[in-house]
Amino acid sequence: MAVIRYKPEEVQLLARLMRAEAEEDGNTGMLLVGNVGVNRVKVRCLDFKDIDTITKMVFQKPGGFEATTRPYFYQRARDREVRLAQQVIDGRRQDPGTNALWFFKPPGNCPPKWFGQAGSGRYKAHCFYVPTTRSCPEVY
């Protein structure tokens, strides 16, 4: 059962985002990016108070995803990515993305904090960050 509401075409959209942001990190990396996306749709806190659909999450401005500015994002999702996106929508979670609302790809080590948010860990090229339980309890 899905943990967020979605339209069938939004599974494809999330799949394209996951691929464009983390294909180089394999299935796990793409799942982690999907966790961040689904978390942003689930919560009503911080920069995500008005983000209640996958479409709004993917194209959020400011604060959205850099991948949406690149042609690769606009290519059709493959079956593998669609399956991964559906798993995330259905509630599959994995650390360090379980409660993360942000991630980025630093040139070196992950800073312990990023824009005041605590690091939850790294997976290959990406560092993941979580809000405090006080600032966003819904993600926990």
C-alpha positions as CSV (number, residue, x, y, z in Angstrom):
1,M,0.0,0.0,0.0
2,A,1.3,3.4,-0.9
3,V,2.6,5.8,1.8
4,I,1.7,8.8,-0.4
5,R,-1.0,9.6,-2.9
6,Y,0.1,9.5,-6.5
7,K,-1.0,9.4,-10.1
8,P,0.3,6.6,-12.4
9,E,2.3,9.1,-14.4
10,E,4.0,10.3,-11.3
11,V,5.7,6.9,-10.8
12,Q,7.4,7.5,-14.1
13,L,8.4,11.1,-13.0
14,L,9.9,9.8,-9.7
15,A,11.7,7.1,-11.6
16,R,13.2,9.6,-14.0
17,L,14.3,11.8,-11.0
18,M,15.9,8.8,-9.2
19,R,17.8,7.8,-12.3
20,A,19.0,11.3,-13.2
21,E,20.1,12.1,-9.6
22,A,21.8,8.8,-8.7
23,E,22.1,6.3,-11.5
24,E,25.9,6.1,-10.9
25,D,25.1,4.9,-7.3
26,G,23.1,1.9,-8.5
27,N,19.8,0.6,-7.3
28,T,20.5,1.5,-3.7
29,G,21.5,5.1,-4.5
30,M,18.3,5.5,-6.6
31,L,16.2,4.1,-3.8
32,L,17.8,6.6,-1.3
33,V,17.0,9.5,-3.6
34,G,13.4,8.2,-3.9
35,N,13.2,8.1,-0.1
36,V,14.1,11.8,0.1
37,G,11.4,12.6,-2.6
38,V,8.7,10.6,-0.9
39,N,9.6,12.1,2.5
40,R,9.2,15.6,1.0
41,V,5.7,14.7,-0.2
42,K,4.7,13.1,3.2
43,V,5.7,16.0,5.5
44,R,4.2,19.5,6.0
45,C,7.3,21.2,7.5
46,L,10.2,23.4,6.6
47,D,10.5,24.1,2.9
48,F,8.0,21.3,2.1
49,K,4.7,22.7,3.6
50,D,3.0,23.0,0.2
51,I,4.6,20.0,-1.4
52,D,1.8,17.4,-1.5
53,T,2.4,15.6,-4.9
54,I,5.3,14.0,-6.6
55,T,5.0,16.5,-9.4
56,K,5.3,19.5,-7.0
57,M,8.2,17.8,-5.2
58,V,10.2,17.1,-8.4
59,F,9.7,20.6,-9.8
60,Q,9.9,22.6,-6.6
61,K,11.5,26.0,-7.0
62,P,13.5,27.1,-5.2
63,G,15.0,24.1,-3.5
64,G,14.2,21.4,-6.1
65,F,16.4,19.0,-7.9
66,E,19.2,20.1,-10.2
67,A,18.6,17.1,-12.4
68,T,15.4,18.7,-13.8
69,T,17.6,21.2,-15.6
70,R,19.4,18.6,-17.6
71,P,18.2,16.8,-20.8
72,Y,18.9,13.3,-19.2
73,F,16.1,13.8,-16.8
74,Y,13.6,14.1,-19.7
75,Q,14.4,10.7,-21.1
76,R,11.9,7.9,-20.6
77,A,12.2,5.8,-17.4
78,R,13.3,2.2,-17.8
79,D,11.5,-0.7,-16.2
80,R,14.1,-1.1,-13.5
81,E,13.7,2.5,-12.3
82,V,9.9,2.3,-12.5
83,R,10.0,-0.7,-10.2
84,L,12.3,1.0,-7.8
85,A,10.1,4.1,-7.7
86,Q,7.0,2.0,-7.0
87,Q,8.8,0.3,-4.1
88,V,9.6,3.7,-2.6
89,I,6.1,4.9,-3.0
90,D,4.9,1.7,-1.4
91,G,7.0,2.4,1.7
92,R,10.5,0.8,1.1
93,R,13.0,2.7,3.3
94,Q,16.7,2.4,3.6
95,D,19.2,4.2,5.7
96,P,20.7,6.8,5.4
97,G,17.6,8.0,3.5
98,T,14.9,6.7,5.8
99,N,14.2,10.1,7.4
100,A,16.2,12.3,5.1
101,L,14.8,15.4,3.4
102,W,18.0,16.5,1.6
103,F,21.0,15.0,-0.1
104,F,23.9,16.4,-2.1
105,K,27.1,15.2,-3.8
106,P,30.1,16.9,-2.3
107,P,33.5,17.0,-3.9
108,G,35.0,15.3,-0.8
109,N,33.9,14.2,2.6
110,C,30.3,14.8,3.9
111,P,30.1,17.8,6.2
112,P,28.6,16.8,9.5
113,K,25.9,19.5,8.9
114,W,24.6,21.0,5.7
115,F,22.6,24.3,6.0
116,G,22.1,23.5,9.7
117,Q,20.8,19.9,9.1
118,A,22.5,16.9,10.6
119,G,24.1,14.3,8.4
120,S,22.5,10.8,8.5
121,G,25.2,9.2,6.4
122,R,26.7,8.7,3.0
123,Y,26.0,6.2,0.3
124,K,28.7,6.3,-2.5
125,A,28.7,9.8,-4.0
126,H,25.8,11.3,-2.0
127,C,25.5,12.6,1.6
128,F,22.0,12.6,3.3
129,Y,20.7,15.0,5.8
130,V,17.8,14.9,8.3
131,P,15.8,17.6,10.1
132,T,15.5,17.7,13.9
133,T,12.5,15.9,15.4
134,R,11.4,19.3,16.6
135,S,11.5,21.0,13.2
136,C,9.8,18.1,11.3
137,P,8.4,15.3,13.5
138,E,6.3,13.9,10.6
139,V,9.4,12.4,8.9
140,Y,10.1,10.2,11.9
